[in-house]
């Protein structure tokens, strides 16, 4: 657990550098409730989680005005656990997942906000739709088949590389796709950028960044 002053000061430091149109998602995966409460008490309301069971446990025990974003790779058979409360799902990377989200949203009498994850990295370990699939999805009217899903934009993860030029190109390409479809589809979120590249992502057009280690410190995956 971090010291209270560390989380609060680090959070405020990051927020002070963000443009007013950029939303901060504090990535709290693997972090204890105490750390999340420190950020919450410092004014942070949006938190991102990668693991369904961990998210459900935290939602049950933490303040109810927290806006929970699911930012990890979501399996279709686990959508039902977060459908009653999740604010935004970042990583919708297949039609089968989209159909399941729509189904579970209907069961909960909700419309769930989602971002389509676009594959922009030069890494096979990343997930997402490619550009042709995205254009086909909207041009054929496939996007109209999910009344309980509100697609509000795109999410992308750049390659894990030190090559800034490559990362910049990946961000700019996704930003161009976002702009080309934004007006017609009422998009308002382009989620790009994490702790190591969020400054560049914002320069390329991102208006939502996912930052964890710069706020909470390094994660412990051993538990």
C-alpha positions in Angstrom: 0.0 0.0 0.0 1.3 3.5 -0.8 1.4 6.3 1.7 -1.6 8.6 1.5 0.5 11.6 0.6 2.1 9.7 -2.3 -1.2 8.7 -4.0 -2.8 12.1 -3.4 0.2 14.1 -4.6 0.9 11.8 -7.6 -2.8 11.9 -8.6 -2.9 15.7 -8.3 0.4 16.1 -10.2 -1.0 14.1 -13.2 -4.3 15.8 -13.2 -2.6 19.2 -13.2 -0.9 18.3 -16.5 -3.9 17.0 -18.3 -5.9 19.2 -20.7 -9.4 19.9 -19.6 -10.9 17.7 -22.3 -8.9 14.6 -21.2 -10.5 12.1 -18.7 -8.2 10.2 -16.3 -9.0 6.5 -15.6 -7.0 5.5 -12.5 -6.0 1.9 -13.2 -6.4 0.2 -9.8 -6.0 -3.5 -10.8 -4.3 -5.6 -8.1 -4.4 -2.6 -5.7 -6.1 -2.8 -2.3 -9.3 -1.0 -1.4 -7.3 1.3 0.9 -5.3 2.7 -2.0 -8.4 3.2 -4.1 -10.1 5.0 -1.2 -7.1 7.4 -0.9 -7.5 8.3 -4.6 -11.2 8.5 -4.2 -10.9 10.8 -1.2 -8.6 13.0 -3.3 -11.4 13.5 -5.8 -10.9 10.6 -8.3 -14.1 8.9 -9.3 -13.2 6.8 -12.3 -11.2 3.6 -11.8 -10.2 0.9 -14.3 -10.0 -2.8 -13.6 -8.8 -5.8 -15.6 -10.1 -8.8 -13.8 -13.8 -9.5 -13.4 -13.9 -11.1 -10.0 -11.6 -8.4 -8.5 -13.9 -5.7 -10.0 -17.0 -7.3 -8.6 -15.5 -7.6 -5.1 -14.4 -3.9 -5.2 -17.7 -2.7 -6.5 -19.4 -4.4 -3.6 -17.3 -2.9 -0.9 -16.3 0.6 -2.2 -18.4 3.8 -2.5 -21.3 3.4 -4.9 -20.6 6.7 -6.8 -17.4 5.2 -8.2 -17.5 4.8 -12.0 -16.0 1.5 -12.8 -14.4 0.9 -16.2 -13.5 -2.5 -17.4 -10.2 -2.1 -19.4 -8.9 -5.7 -19.7 -9.6 -8.5 -22.1 -13.2 -9.5 -21.3 -14.4 -13.1 -21.8 -18.0 -13.4 -23.0 -19.0 -15.8 -20.2 -18.0 -13.2 -17.5 -20.0 -10.2 -18.9 -23.0 -11.1 -16.8 -21.1 -10.4 -13.6 -20.3 -6.7 -14.4 -23.3 -5.9 -16.6 -25.4 -4.6 -13.7 -23.0 -1.8 -12.8 -20.1 -1.2 -15.2 -19.9 2.4 -16.5 -17.7 1.7 -19.6 -16.2 -1.4 -21.2 -13.0 -0.4 -23.1 -11.9 -3.6 -24.8 -14.8 -4.8 -27.0 -12.7 -6.8 -29.5 -15.2 -9.1 -31.2 -18.8 -9.3 -32.4 -19.5 -12.3 -30.2 -18.5 -10.2 -27.1 -20.6 -7.3 -28.3 -23.6 -9.6 -28.7 -23.2 -10.9 -25.2 -22.9 -7.4 -23.7 -26.1 -6.5 -25.5 -27.8 -9.6 -24.2 -26.7 -9.0 -20.6 -27.5 -5.3 -20.8 -31.1 -6.2 -21.8 -31.4 -8.6 -18.9 -30.4 -5.7 -16.6 -32.6 -3.1 -18.3 -29.5 -1.1 -19.1 -27.7 0.5 -22.0 -24.0 -0.2 -21.6 -21.4 2.2 -23.0 -18.6 0.5 -24.9 -15.5 1.2 -26.8 -14.5 -0.9 -29.7 -10.8 -2.0 -29.3 -8.9 -1.5 -32.5 -5.8 -3.5 -33.2 -3.1 -0.9 -33.8 0.1 -2.6 -32.5 2.6 -4.7 -34.2 2.2 -7.4 -31.6 0.1 -10.6 -32.0 -0.5 -10.6 -28.2 -2.8 -7.6 -28.5 -6.6 -7.9 -29.3 -9.0 -5.9 -31.4 -10.7 -5.3 -34.7 -8.6 -4.3 -37.7 -9.4 -1.2 -39.7 -11.3 -3.0 -42.5 -13.5 -4.7 -39.9 -14.3 -1.4 -38.2 -15.2 0.3 -41.5 -17.4 -2.7 -42.5 -19.0 -2.7 -39.1 -20.3 0.8 -39.5 -20.8 0.9 -43.3 -23.0 -2.2 -43.3 -25.2 -1.1 -40.4 -23.9 -3.9 -38.1 -23.6 -1.3 -35.4 -27.4 -0.8 -35.3 -28.1 -4.4 -34.2 -27.2 -3.9 -30.6 -29.9 -1.6 -29.0 -28.6 -2.1 -25.5 -25.0 -1.2 -26.4 -23.9 2.4 -26.8 -20.7 2.5 -28.8 -19.1 5.8 -27.8 -15.7 5.5 -29.5 -12.5 3.5 -29.8 -9.7 2.2 -27.6 -6.2 1.3 -28.7 -3.0 0.0 -27.2 0.2 0.9 -28.9 3.1 -1.5 -29.4 5.4 -2.1 -26.4 8.4 -0.5 -27.9 10.9 2.3 -27.3 10.4 3.5 -30.9 8.4 6.7 -30.3 7.9 7.2 -34.0 6.1 3.9 -34.3 3.9 4.6 -31.3 3.1 8.0 -32.7 2.1 6.6 -36.0 -0.1 4.0 -34.4 -1.9 6.6 -32.3 -2.3 9.0 -35.2 -3.7 6.3 -37.4 -6.4 5.4 -34.8 -7.1 9.1 -34.2 -7.7 9.5 -37.9 -10.2 6.6 -38.0 -11.9 8.0 -35.0 -12.3 11.4 -36.6 -13.6 9.9 -39.8 -16.5 8.2 -37.9 -17.0 10.5 -35.0 -19.7 12.9 -36.2 -21.9 10.3 -37.9 -21.8 8.0 -34.9 -21.8 10.5 -32.0 -18.5 9.3 -30.7 -17.0 11.2 -27.8 -14.2 8.9 -26.4 -10.8 8.0 -27.9 -9.0 6.0 -25.2 -5.3 5.8 -25.9 -2.3 6.1 -23.7 -1.1 4.6 -20.4 1.6 5.6 -17.8 4.5 5.3 -20.3 3.0 7.0 -23.3 -0.1 9.1 -22.3 1.6 12.4 -23.1 2.2 11.3 -26.7 -1.3 9.8 -26.9 -2.9 13.1 -25.9 -0.8 15.0 -28.5 -2.2 12.6 -31.1 -5.8 13.1 -30.1 -6.6 10.9 -27.1 -9.2 12.3 -24.7 -9.1 9.4 -22.2 -5.9 8.0 -20.6 -5.5 4.9 -18.4 -2.8 5.5 -15.7 -2.0 3.1 -12.9 1.6 2.8 -11.8 2.2 6.6 -11.8 -0.6 6.9 -9.3 -0.4 3.7 -7.2 3.1 2.6 -7.8 4.2 -0.7 -9.3 1.9 -3.6 -9.1 2.3 -6.8 -7.3 1.2 -9.8 -9.5 2.5 -12.4 -7.1 -0.8 -12.7 -5.1 
